[in-house]
Amino acid sequence: MVTNNASATVSARSLAEILELARTQRLPFNELFQFAEARSGAEQKIEAVEAYKVWIAFNETHPYLHLVYFNYSVTLRQLGDVAGSINALRACLKLDSRFGPAHINLGRALEDSGIATQAILQWRSFVDMTADSTPDKLTHRLLALQHIGRVMENAGLMEDAEAVLWQAIELRPDKTEAGQHWSALRQRQCKWPTLVTSDHVSMRQLLDAMSPLTLACFSDDPLFQLAKAYRYNKSFVGRPDTSGFPRKTPKQKTGTGQRLRVGYVSSDLRDHAVGFALREVLELHDKRSVEIYAYYCGDPVTGDPTQTRMKAVVDCWRDIAGLDDAEAARQIADDDIDILVDVNGYTKHARTKIFAYRPAPVIVNFCGYPGTMGSPFHHYIIADEHIIPPESEIYYSEKVLRIACNQPIDRKRVIAEKPSRREAGLPEDVFVFACFNGMQKITQETFAYWMKILAATPDSVLWLLTGGDDVDKRLRQVAENAGVAPERLIFAPKAPNAKHLARIPLADLFLDTFPYGAHSTAADALTMGLPVLTFPGKSFAARFCHSIVAAAGVPELICSDPQSYIDKAVGFAKIPRSLAKVREILQAKRETSALRDIPALARRLEELFWQMQAESERGKTPVPDLNNLDIYYDIGTELVQENTGFLDHQAYRRAYHDKLAAWHDYAPLPHDRRLWLQEDAAQQ
């Protein structure tokens, strides 16, 4: 049945009123559907039938008359009037002979009436009518829709791109490319709920299409994220033909005085958050210990300050954007790289397939991607004790090695002159909460936390980076619906990096997002003296900001859960002097904190690279743990539909363990080193 959400105004009208509006052609067909749906739901289908019958009699020229006939037929069938339903369906098809649902239902009605031959003929007529819808034509239509959506997305036409991509999804929901972009677009537009199904697209299909990065913004579920990364790697990378690529064996370098050759691969070795993070690290590497190769696979840039600085300090710079994956891998192999660092992960312009050729003996996941790769060829992940405490190592396929803080920064960044609040579009005498994270990180739950904070602090505003006029307007409307004046949301226009850094201290308190928290934006805020309030979750992205705040030396800004986050934000706004003390601590520890000790970070990275090399030489390079990940994926798709909000570790693990036990009861599961241990399997 073609339906719309029931309107209280329409459904409250009497049947007499509806019939009069239908008779005088003043009842829109969508309001007819609303009334009929409400009456059918209230077990008053006779009134729904009467409304349809009168509307049809007096609206014979309406362009959507065939839809009304179709809904009329469904209601008649629900009442047991099979003959009436057949007549309505035939009337529908006279108006639109290619209306598929009517052909399907008419065939079913004929079959149920004991006339199987006529049912087959009915369905066959539709099959013949749509014979031009060949697989080849459907494939080309799908590709055309995807290309249209891609170009619209790149042009910033997010609403239009979303609509076109939805057509592609409904055409082939089993193909994930359109769904991957569609869900990311909805996140960037703050459209909640993010995933919306239809008769043709299930929730499972939408979850299957999500990219690992989009999932990190959607749910704090590290096991599901690991399983998603594993599945994504299988579909995105597959199993390339590596027969011409013999495994690289480690060269004996430990204790020989030879330098270790380290390669960084990324599309972001430029003016980009990742480039800003890495450029001083590259400058500070000890060239007596390591020899640095940089492999750039991004779009060409000219006059890029970050690239200029990097090229000046690396031993070798190679632009591999023009090489295919196999050629790029061969170049890396020919360069005899010992430790190859993947600085992209599953982000834009990633060249993950290069690593599948195993062009170096050791492959490392570091800096560019907030999560596990779930691949058979990434051996290590570099993190810190806050992001991946020992008890969380089960959420990663790689061996975990740790540095002091996982967010490198560049202490040489240019900062413009600080503007006034008035120049930045902010009121003078209010408490300014701020969040400079991308719109895709703002979830419905996070925004609800913010509205509670604003409601409890009347003399405050929330300062956000603009998401564009449509998104800004949408968030203001959500605020108004929550009882917060929309003008209390202030949107900062995009600005060059130096000017953006300069305006950050105008705010009073940075409010982190969940589950995907602030990364470089938190480091920027703390460096500029702006306190950052956060609470950690379980996954990499949900613990990153917690790590940065701890490294800055202000653990009092780390909350335990959403409620303490709300309470502490309100408390700071009501007692600003308490926040002034935090600012003083930030300033006092600025140059001595782990966050800004980049020389120590560079030395620690080199220690870890040599540790990896020694393990490699001893034949102890770790083997990624990929056991049972298909099972964890299926369980994750079930659990994520039940909850996408905050969940403590104990409740989270119990939910997975209960599902694993139920699966094992149905069909025995092999044990693993995560939540389904050998003793669990034995007990069951």
Wavefront OBJ file of the C-alpha trace (Angstrom):
o trace
v 0.000 0.000 0.000
v 1.251 3.509 -0.809
v 1.169 5.420 2.488
v 2.172 8.625 4.204
v 2.633 9.324 7.910
v -0.805 9.851 9.447
v -1.690 13.460 10.165
v -3.552 14.119 13.426
v -5.592 16.860 11.762
v -6.776 14.703 8.885
v -7.416 11.553 10.920
v -9.471 13.531 13.427
v -12.005 14.562 10.772
v -15.291 12.753 10.524
v -16.135 10.519 7.580
v -18.804 13.016 6.484
v -16.251 15.829 6.303
v -13.836 13.676 4.295
v -16.544 12.566 1.856
v -17.598 16.177 1.277
v -14.019 17.244 0.595
v -13.588 14.290 -1.783
v -16.827 15.042 -3.603
v -15.847 18.694 -4.110
v -12.296 17.796 -5.183
v -10.771 19.564 -2.168
v -9.174 16.491 -0.585
v -5.519 16.010 -1.663
v -4.749 12.384 -2.389
v -2.040 12.252 0.314
v -4.593 13.384 2.925
v -6.945 10.709 1.623
v -4.187 8.160 2.275
v -3.618 9.562 5.765
v -7.300 9.297 6.630
v -7.618 5.796 5.198
v -4.456 4.600 6.964
v -5.718 5.972 10.285
v -9.126 4.347 9.868
v -7.601 1.031 8.811
v -5.301 1.116 11.823
v -8.330 1.706 14.032
v -10.121 -1.309 12.507
v -12.532 0.967 10.640
v -11.684 -0.242 7.154
v -15.277 0.233 5.942
v -14.867 4.001 6.368
v -11.542 3.835 4.503
v -13.228 1.979 1.608
v -16.050 4.545 1.493
v -13.562 7.405 1.363
v -11.638 5.766 -1.486
v -14.854 5.024 -3.419
v -16.170 8.592 -3.237
v -12.771 10.120 -4.031
v -12.421 7.907 -7.135
v -15.938 8.808 -8.324
v -15.310 12.569 -8.260
v -11.574 12.819 -9.138
v -11.374 10.860 -12.386
v -8.828 13.223 -14.009
v -6.367 13.274 -11.127
v -2.805 12.307 -12.203
v -2.383 9.953 -9.237
v -5.721 8.200 -9.595
v -3.912 4.899 -10.264
v -2.265 5.075 -6.819
v -5.635 5.617 -5.184
v -7.054 2.600 -7.026
v -4.086 0.565 -5.826
v -4.541 1.509 -2.162
v -8.296 0.952 -2.550
v -7.575 -2.580 -3.809
v -5.360 -3.322 -0.794
v -8.040 -2.225 1.657
v -10.692 -4.254 -0.155
v -8.448 -7.312 -0.005
v -7.963 -6.797 3.726
v -11.767 -6.882 4.055
v -11.937 -10.156 2.130
v -13.454 -8.604 -1.012
v -11.199 -10.356 -3.528
v -13.431 -9.577 -6.530
v -13.565 -5.897 -5.641
v -9.781 -5.865 -5.198
v -9.303 -7.448 -8.652
v -11.551 -4.841 -10.277
v -9.648 -1.996 -8.558
v -6.297 -3.405 -9.668
v -7.469 -3.708 -13.280
v -8.659 -0.085 -13.141
v -5.239 0.907 -11.792
v -3.467 -0.838 -14.684
v -5.690 0.810 -17.281
v -4.360 4.122 -15.998
v -0.721 2.995 -15.695
v -0.001 -0.264 -17.480
v 3.604 -0.432 -16.156
v 2.757 -0.054 -12.457
v 4.575 -3.134 -11.113
v 2.928 -3.489 -7.677
v -0.521 -3.737 -9.308
v 0.660 -6.517 -11.633
v 2.126 -8.436 -8.694
v -0.961 -8.067 -6.494
v -3.352 -8.869 -9.322
v -1.492 -12.094 -10.068
v -1.585 -13.034 -6.387
v -5.334 -12.342 -6.217
v -5.941 -14.522 -9.266
v -3.758 -17.292 -7.843
v -5.603 -17.159 -4.511
v -8.882 -17.363 -6.449
v -7.753 -20.716 -7.878
v -6.942 -19.370 -11.361
v -3.202 -20.093 -11.501
v -3.072 -19.937 -15.300
v -4.424 -16.381 -15.385
v -2.030 -15.427 -12.573
v 0.916 -16.653 -14.647
v -0.343 -14.783 -17.713
v -0.704 -11.626 -15.628
v 2.854 -11.798 -14.324
v 4.171 -12.811 -17.752
v 2.619 -9.701 -19.289
v 4.588 -7.545 -16.882
v 7.810 -9.479 -17.537
v 7.350 -8.996 -21.290
v 6.500 -5.328 -20.809
v 9.764 -4.723 -18.930
v 11.943 -6.846 -21.199
v 14.022 -3.783 -22.061
v 15.202 -3.703 -18.415
v 18.117 -5.990 -19.209
v 20.976 -6.538 -16.734
v 23.191 -4.508 -19.054
v 20.786 -1.547 -19.041
v 20.297 -1.783 -15.274
v 24.061 -1.779 -14.777
v 24.481 1.314 -16.935
v 21.600 3.039 -15.170
v 23.219 2.255 -11.822
v 26.572 3.623 -12.973
v 24.956 6.764 -14.335
v 23.160 7.419 -11.050
v 26.367 6.853 -9.088
v 28.307 9.265 -11.308
v 25.594 11.904 -10.999
v 25.637 11.524 -7.223
v 29.443 11.740 -7.084
v 29.600 14.932 -9.146
v 26.782 16.532 -7.149
v 28.501 15.601 -3.889
v 31.797 17.105 -5.064
v 29.922 20.260 -6.057
v 28.438 20.548 -2.575
v 24.885 19.745 -3.735
v 24.326 17.362 -0.851
v 20.514 17.190 -0.933
v 20.478 16.485 -4.671
v 23.306 13.961 -4.409
v 21.503 12.145 -1.608
v 18.298 11.854 -3.655
v 20.100 10.505 -6.722
v 22.135 8.030 -4.689
v 18.942 6.753 -3.067
v 17.639 5.883 -6.534
v 20.804 3.873 -7.122
v 20.445 2.132 -3.749
v 16.848 1.104 -4.430
v 17.853 -0.128 -7.882
v 20.595 -2.397 -6.487
v 20.689 -2.405 -2.671
v 23.244 -5.224 -2.790
v 25.779 -2.875 -4.402
v 27.466 -0.883 -1.648
v 29.085 2.071 -3.410
v 26.002 4.320 -3.539
v 25.001 3.408 0.015
v 28.468 4.212 1.290
v 28.282 7.776 -0.018
v 24.598 8.169 0.886
v 25.066 7.421 4.597
v 28.102 9.719 4.767
v 26.101 12.504 3.094
v 23.295 12.162 5.613
v 25.805 12.422 8.447
v 27.298 15.584 6.944
v 23.802 17.069 6.709
v 22.871 16.071 10.298
v 19.860 14.140 9.015
v 18.604 11.974 11.833
v 18.071 9.090 11.990
v 21.021 8.544 9.668
v 19.712 5.301 8.186
v 16.163 5.138 6.827
v 14.850 1.992 5.161
v 12.210 1.436 2.483
v 10.247 -1.482 1.060
v 13.230 -2.156 -1.223
v 16.167 -1.506 1.119
v 16.686 -3.160 4.494
v 18.618 -1.872 7.504
v 21.128 -4.706 7.065
v 21.827 -3.582 3.494
v 22.393 0.009 4.626
v 24.757 -1.148 7.363
v 26.587 -3.385 4.903
v 27.131 -0.377 2.642
v 28.564 1.872 5.376
v 32.284 2.544 5.191
v 34.390 1.884 8.298
v 34.943 5.630 8.780
v 31.209 6.397 8.581
v 30.504 3.575 11.040
v 32.947 5.172 13.509
v 30.744 8.300 13.470
v 27.619 6.164 13.862
v 28.325 3.762 16.714
v 30.858 3.172 19.498
v 31.214 -0.540 18.817
v 34.895 -1.524 18.424
v 34.166 -5.186 17.670
v 31.741 -4.269 14.923
v 34.243 -1.718 13.614
v 36.944 -4.397 13.507
v 34.610 -6.788 11.708
v 33.511 -3.996 9.329
v 37.154 -3.185 8.517
v 37.788 -6.875 7.837
v 34.777 -7.142 5.503
v 35.581 -3.826 3.837
v 39.130 -4.968 3.171
v 37.891 -8.159 1.561
v 35.559 -6.244 -0.782
v 37.707 -3.145 -1.385
v 41.085 -4.874 -1.718
v 40.091 -8.466 -2.424
v 42.919 -10.826 -3.241
v 45.105 -9.215 -5.900
v 47.440 -11.407 -7.937
v 50.655 -11.237 -5.939
v 52.405 -14.098 -7.736
v 55.010 -11.679 -9.126
v 55.740 -10.262 -5.686
v 57.844 -12.613 -3.561
v 57.614 -11.847 0.168
v 60.221 -9.354 1.277
v 62.563 -10.800 3.850
v 64.041 -8.492 6.479
v 67.605 -7.328 6.059
v 69.893 -7.774 9.053
v 70.270 -4.243 10.420
v 69.924 -4.522 14.200
v 73.314 -3.862 15.789
v 75.064 -3.217 12.464
v 75.062 0.584 12.564
v 73.039 0.714 9.343
v 70.101 3.086 9.116
v 66.561 1.751 9.097
v 64.655 2.653 5.940
v 61.116 3.845 6.787
v 58.452 4.702 4.204
v 55.375 6.839 4.864
v 52.500 6.334 2.360
v 49.668 8.866 2.252
v 47.473 11.048 0.074
v 47.557 13.684 2.831
v 51.233 14.722 2.821
v 50.123 18.275 2.099
v 48.154 21.112 3.722
v 45.759 18.765 5.500
v 45.143 17.822 9.142
v 47.360 14.742 8.717
v 50.044 16.745 6.929
v 50.026 19.370 9.687
v 50.417 16.589 12.259
v 53.348 14.846 10.563
v 55.505 17.613 9.145
v 57.466 18.422 12.330
v 57.818 14.711 13.123
v 59.523 14.228 9.759
v 61.777 17.185 10.459
v 62.821 15.750 13.828
v 63.580 12.173 12.783
v 67.154 11.255 13.653
v 68.828 10.756 10.289
v 71.618 8.803 11.970
v 69.025 6.166 12.890
v 66.394 6.234 10.139
v 66.259 7.033 6.446
v 62.871 8.478 5.482
v 61.029 7.857 2.213
v 57.740 9.635 1.539
v 55.255 8.191 -0.977
v 52.602 10.710 -1.957
v 49.445 9.319 -3.614
v 47.162 12.366 -3.478
v 46.045 14.975 -5.965
v 48.786 17.185 -7.430
v 49.371 20.454 -5.569
v 51.621 23.406 -6.298
v 53.206 25.770 -3.823
v 51.958 23.722 -0.884
v 53.830 24.834 2.283
v 53.507 21.461 3.999
v 54.886 19.562 1.037
v 57.687 22.073 0.693
v 58.754 21.476 4.289
v 58.460 17.697 3.962
v 60.407 17.503 0.725
v 63.201 19.494 2.327
v 63.757 16.946 5.122
v 62.961 13.460 3.771
v 65.686 11.425 2.147
v 63.482 10.562 -0.825
v 60.135 11.923 -2.035
v 58.175 9.884 -4.558
v 54.895 10.860 -6.181
v 53.124 7.545 -6.843
v 49.702 8.958 -7.747
v 50.242 8.135 -11.412
v 51.259 4.534 -10.735
v 48.776 1.715 -10.384
v 48.813 -0.294 -7.164
v 51.136 -3.013 -8.443
v 53.562 -0.471 -9.918
v 53.580 1.543 -6.701
v 54.221 -1.606 -4.671
v 57.081 -2.564 -6.960
v 58.643 0.873 -6.543
v 58.462 0.550 -2.747
v 59.925 -2.955 -2.918
v 62.746 -1.733 -5.167
v 63.493 0.978 -2.597
v 64.142 -1.770 0.003
v 61.872 -0.243 2.621
v 62.150 -1.974 5.999
v 59.134 -0.445 7.767
v 56.195 0.787 5.666
v 53.734 3.106 7.403
v 50.146 3.369 6.130
v 49.054 6.933 6.941
v 45.712 6.655 5.121
v 43.869 3.631 6.401
v 40.350 3.638 4.948
v 40.147 7.365 4.185
v 39.694 9.354 0.991
v 42.169 8.496 -1.783
v 43.543 5.565 0.234
v 45.644 3.097 -1.756
v 45.188 0.138 0.558
v 45.781 -2.427 -2.184
v 49.434 -1.347 -2.382
v 50.010 -2.923 1.027
v 48.343 -6.171 -0.069
v 51.410 -6.815 -2.243
v 53.486 -6.697 0.965
v 56.211 -4.504 -0.544
v 58.004 -4.294 2.823
v 58.616 -6.884 5.547
v 56.700 -4.819 8.126
v 53.536 -2.776 7.595
v 52.246 -0.313 10.197
v 48.913 1.476 10.720
v 49.611 4.943 12.152
v 48.323 8.519 12.314
v 45.862 8.838 9.442
v 43.060 6.478 10.423
v 41.289 6.130 13.802
v 40.870 2.392 13.989
v 42.015 -1.073 13.090
v 42.537 -2.128 9.485
v 41.256 -5.689 9.944
v 43.571 -6.753 7.144
v 45.878 -9.752 6.767
v 48.851 -7.513 5.950
v 48.917 -4.725 8.577
v 51.132 -6.071 11.348
v 51.209 -3.236 13.892
v 49.096 -0.304 15.017
v 50.696 2.595 16.894
v 48.466 4.174 19.527
v 48.773 5.172 23.199
v 47.640 3.809 26.554
v 44.540 6.019 26.640
v 43.249 5.099 23.183
v 44.047 1.392 23.461
v 44.484 0.273 27.069
v 45.653 -3.355 27.396
v 42.114 -4.670 27.930
v 41.031 -3.161 24.592
v 43.682 -4.869 22.452
v 41.126 -7.554 21.552
v 39.403 -4.961 19.326
v 42.387 -4.773 16.957
v 43.772 -7.212 14.404
v 47.247 -5.657 14.635
v 49.766 -5.873 17.465
v 49.485 -2.686 19.546
v 52.575 -0.563 20.243
v 52.359 2.700 22.135
v 53.677 6.249 22.128
v 52.961 8.965 24.732
v 50.186 10.643 22.678
v 48.798 9.598 19.346
v 48.267 13.143 18.051
v 51.452 14.685 16.659
v 51.311 18.453 16.233
v 53.382 21.086 14.487
v 54.663 23.667 16.956
v 55.654 25.985 14.090
v 52.168 26.639 12.724
v 51.413 30.221 11.809
v 48.722 31.898 13.923
v 47.031 35.125 12.833
v 46.200 38.035 15.108
v 43.422 37.225 17.558
v 40.116 38.885 16.563
v 37.546 40.312 18.961
v 34.343 38.444 19.723
v 32.460 41.076 17.810
v 34.663 40.538 14.740
v 34.000 36.799 15.001
v 30.217 37.316 15.206
v 29.971 36.388 18.887
v 28.139 38.254 21.656
v 30.419 39.782 24.301
v 28.858 38.998 27.667
v 27.834 35.340 27.361
v 29.435 31.967 27.997
v 30.513 30.497 24.650
v 30.414 26.731 24.253
v 32.119 25.646 21.038
v 32.709 22.620 18.851
v 34.793 22.862 15.702
v 34.355 19.235 14.638
v 32.920 18.394 11.248
v 29.143 18.099 11.005
v 29.410 14.365 10.331
v 30.530 13.895 13.952
v 27.429 15.554 15.416
v 24.950 12.797 16.199
v 21.389 13.110 17.396
v 22.485 11.997 20.885
v 25.375 14.482 21.050
v 23.156 17.348 19.957
v 20.622 16.363 22.618
v 23.376 16.602 25.262
v 24.210 20.096 24.015
v 20.582 21.185 24.163
v 20.376 20.054 27.804
v 23.500 22.078 28.544
v 22.126 25.197 26.818
v 18.752 24.814 28.515
v 20.464 24.774 31.922
v 22.673 27.792 31.107
v 20.428 30.563 29.684
v 23.308 33.038 29.281
v 25.260 30.880 26.858
v 25.577 30.207 23.130
v 26.897 27.316 21.071
v 29.502 28.163 18.421
v 29.852 25.642 15.579
v 31.575 25.512 12.212
v 29.047 26.079 9.470
v 27.763 23.067 7.590
v 26.162 25.256 4.916
v 22.890 27.157 5.020
v 20.623 24.114 4.849
v 22.448 22.226 7.609
v 22.687 25.300 9.835
v 18.970 25.909 9.409
v 18.207 22.272 10.217
v 20.180 22.381 13.472
v 18.542 25.640 14.513
v 15.145 24.023 13.953
v 16.142 21.014 16.072
v 17.289 23.415 18.793
v 13.986 25.256 18.678
v 12.102 21.961 18.915
v 14.151 21.240 22.047
v 13.118 24.545 23.607
v 16.359 26.404 22.852
v 16.185 29.706 20.961
v 17.648 29.085 17.486
v 19.687 32.303 17.583
v 21.752 30.767 20.387
v 23.417 28.608 17.741
v 26.129 30.662 16.028
v 27.919 29.289 12.973
v 31.489 30.247 12.153
v 32.332 30.607 8.464
v 35.241 28.663 7.007
v 38.550 30.456 7.470
v 42.218 29.928 6.537
v 43.990 27.783 9.118
v 45.987 30.636 10.674
v 42.843 32.725 11.172
v 40.859 29.784 12.478
v 43.520 29.046 15.092
v 43.472 32.705 16.143
v 39.722 32.749 16.828
v 39.611 29.518 18.866
v 40.426 31.168 22.255
v 37.338 33.401 21.941
v 35.276 30.449 23.179
v 35.082 29.420 26.836
v 34.715 25.645 26.577
v 35.038 23.140 23.733
v 32.389 20.387 23.841
v 33.536 17.123 22.285
v 31.343 14.874 20.137
v 30.539 11.196 20.615
v 31.198 8.538 19.368
v 33.720 10.130 16.983
v 35.542 12.702 19.065
v 37.818 15.584 18.207
v 41.290 14.726 16.941
v 43.418 17.543 15.529
v 40.640 19.999 16.447
v 41.100 19.086 20.123
v 44.866 19.476 19.855
v 44.360 22.872 18.186
v 41.954 24.004 20.898
v 44.185 22.932 23.798
v 47.261 24.428 22.132
v 45.388 27.732 21.866
v 44.379 27.538 25.544
v 40.742 26.464 25.084
v 39.684 23.711 27.543
v 38.152 20.627 25.892
v 35.478 18.628 27.712
v 35.137 14.983 26.683
v 34.150 11.507 27.831
v 35.733 8.339 26.427
v 33.928 5.434 24.845
v 35.339 2.074 23.794
v 36.502 2.506 20.194
v 39.590 4.283 18.843
v 37.676 7.324 17.573
v 35.698 7.556 20.810
v 38.856 7.589 22.974
v 41.140 9.808 20.887
v 40.086 13.135 22.423
v 40.439 11.651 25.915
v 44.060 10.865 24.998
v 44.773 14.412 23.820
v 43.229 16.002 26.919
v 45.276 13.698 29.169
v 48.448 14.538 27.211
v 47.759 18.249 27.705
v 47.825 17.699 31.473
v 44.184 18.501 32.309
v 42.548 15.163 33.254
v 39.849 17.075 35.163
v 38.268 17.732 31.747
v 37.739 13.982 31.168
v 34.259 12.857 32.222
v 33.090 9.334 32.924
v 29.838 9.311 30.958
v 27.317 11.577 29.184
v 25.617 12.734 32.382
v 28.845 13.804 34.047
v 29.785 15.564 30.786
v 26.509 17.518 30.892
v 26.855 18.279 34.598
v 30.450 19.458 34.311
v 29.694 21.676 31.291
v 26.818 23.313 33.165
v 28.992 23.724 36.254
v 31.766 25.469 34.331
v 29.274 27.870 32.740
v 27.694 28.700 36.097
v 31.050 29.091 37.885
v 33.425 30.487 35.211
v 36.252 30.988 37.721
v 36.588 27.196 37.972
v 37.292 27.124 34.258
v 39.765 29.995 34.588
v 41.875 27.720 36.807
v 41.895 25.069 34.077
v 43.066 27.673 31.565
v 45.893 28.615 33.912
v 46.966 24.963 34.159
v 46.848 24.633 30.368
v 49.027 27.680 29.929
v 51.505 26.583 32.622
v 51.901 23.083 31.107
v 51.754 24.146 27.471
v 55.403 23.701 26.559
v 56.151 20.780 28.913
v 53.133 18.579 28.180
v 53.351 15.311 26.252
v 51.090 16.889 23.637
v 53.818 19.301 22.536
v 56.884 17.146 23.164
v 57.386 16.309 19.512
v 61.141 15.563 19.843
v 60.297 12.812 22.345
v 57.572 11.537 20.037
v 60.006 11.282 17.117
v 62.527 9.379 19.295
v 59.810 6.999 20.530
v 58.650 6.273 16.988
v 62.198 5.398 16.030
v 62.452 3.065 19.030
v 59.272 1.325 17.920
v 60.481 1.042 14.320
v 63.663 -0.632 15.566
v 61.624 -2.923 17.824
v 59.555 -3.988 14.789
v 62.757 -4.547 12.821
v 64.258 -6.725 15.557
v 61.096 -8.821 15.782
v 61.094 -9.152 12.004
v 64.683 -10.316 11.934
v 63.857 -12.969 14.562
v 60.857 -14.177 12.528
v 58.491 -12.766 15.161
v 56.501 -10.336 13.023
v 52.927 -10.612 14.382
v 50.224 -12.332 12.357
v 46.929 -10.359 12.259
v 44.157 -12.058 14.223
v 41.098 -12.362 11.958
v 39.316 -15.282 13.626
v 35.492 -15.321 13.831
v 35.159 -11.814 12.384
v 32.293 -12.767 10.081
v 30.388 -13.897 13.184
v 31.231 -10.717 15.090
v 30.026 -8.764 12.055
v 26.634 -10.460 12.010
v 26.224 -9.944 15.754
v 27.332 -6.320 15.398
v 24.663 -5.624 12.785
v 22.053 -6.885 15.251
v 23.349 -4.965 18.265
v 23.893 -1.675 16.444
v 20.210 -1.625 15.506
v 19.347 -1.897 19.183
v 21.657 0.861 20.438
v 24.015 3.468 18.958
v 24.486 5.511 22.132
v 26.833 5.275 25.097
v 27.227 1.863 26.720
v 29.707 0.959 29.455
v 32.311 -1.739 28.856
v 30.699 -4.373 31.037
v 27.250 -4.094 29.466
v 28.799 -3.952 25.998
v 30.809 -7.124 26.388
v 27.917 -8.939 28.034
v 25.687 -8.146 25.043
v 28.234 -9.675 22.646
v 28.891 -12.672 24.866
v 25.179 -13.461 25.145
v 24.843 -13.376 21.364
v 27.925 -15.567 20.914
v 26.496 -18.101 23.360
v 23.202 -18.173 21.456
v 25.045 -18.704 18.164
v 27.155 -21.460 19.704
v 24.032 -23.168 21.023
v 22.668 -23.279 17.477
v 25.929 -24.315 15.801
v 29.281 -24.694 17.615
v 31.667 -21.763 17.165
v 35.454 -22.086 17.175
v 36.945 -20.199 20.107
v 38.954 -17.031 19.595
v 41.124 -14.640 21.638
v 38.452 -11.954 21.977
v 35.187 -12.633 23.794
v 34.632 -16.266 22.840
v 37.466 -17.931 24.720
v 38.259 -21.630 24.848
v 36.634 -21.995 28.267
v 33.447 -20.327 26.984
v 33.158 -22.817 24.148
v 33.873 -25.695 26.545
v 31.263 -24.564 29.086
v 28.575 -24.264 26.436
l 1 2 3 4 5 6 7 8 9 10 11 12 13 14 15 16 17 18 19 20 21 22 23 24 25 26 27 28 29 30 31 32 33 34 35 36 37 38 39 40 41 42 43 44 45 46 47 48 49 50 51 52 53 54 55 56 57 58 59 60 61 62 63 64 65 66 67 68 69 70 71 72 73 74 75 76 77 78 79 80 81 82 83 84 85 86 87 88 89 90 91 92 93 94 95 96 97 98 99 100 101 102 103 104 105 106 107 108 109 110 111 112 113 114 115 116 117 118 119 120 121 122 123 124 125 126 127 128 129 130 131 132 133 134 135 136 137 138 139 140 141 142 143 144 145 146 147 148 149 150 151 152 153 154 155 156 157 158 159 160 161 162 163 164 165 166 167 168 169 170 171 172 173 174 175 176 177 178 179 180 181 182 183 184 185 186 187 188 189 190 191 192 193 194 195 196 197 198 199 200 201 202 203 204 205 206 207 208 209 210 211 212 213 214 215 216 217 218 219 220 221 222 223 224 225 226 227 228 229 230 231 232 233 234 235 236 237 238 239 240 241 242 243 244 245 246 247 248 249 250 251 252 253 254 255 256 257 258 259 260 261 262 263 264 265 266 267 268 269 270 271 272 273 274 275 276 277 278 279 280 281 282 283 284 285 286 287 288 289 290 291 292 293 294 295 296 297 298 299 300 301 302 303 304 305 306 307 308 309 310 311 312 313 314 315 316 317 318 319 320 321 322 323 324 325 326 327 328 329 330 331 332 333 334 335 336 337 338 339 340 341 342 343 344 345 346 347 348 349 350 351 352 353 354 355 356 357 358 359 360 361 362 363 364 365 366 367 368 369 370 371 372 373 374 375 376 377 378 379 380 381 382 383 384 385 386 387 388 389 390 391 392 393 394 395 396 397 398 399 400 401 402 403 404 405 406 407 408 409 410 411 412 413 414 415 416 417 418 419 420 421 422 423 424 425 426 427 428 429 430 431 432 433 434 435 436 437 438 439 440 441 442 443 444 445 446 447 448 449 450 451 452 453 454 455 456 457 458 459 460 461 462 463 464 465 466 467 468 469 470 471 472 473 474 475 476 477 478 479 480 481 482 483 484 485 486 487 488 489 490 491 492 493 494 495 496 497 498 499 500 501 502 503 504 505 506 507 508 509 510 511 512 513 514 515 516 517 518 519 520 521 522 523 524 525 526 527 528 529 530 531 532 533 534 535 536 537 538 539 540 541 542 543 544 545 546 547 548 549 550 551 552 553 554 555 556 557 558 559 560 561 562 563 564 565 566 567 568 569 570 571 572 573 574 575 576 577 578 579 580 581 582 583 584 585 586 587 588 589 590 591 592 593 594 595 596 597 598 599 600 601 602 603 604 605 606 607 608 609 610 611 612 613 614 615 616 617 618 619 620 621 622 623 624 625 626 627 628 629 630 631 632 633 634 635 636 637 638 639 640 641 642 643 644 645 646 647 648 649 650 651 652 653 654 655 656 657 658 659 660 661 662 663 664 665 666 667 668 669 670 671 672 673 674 675 676 677 678 679 680 681 682 683 684
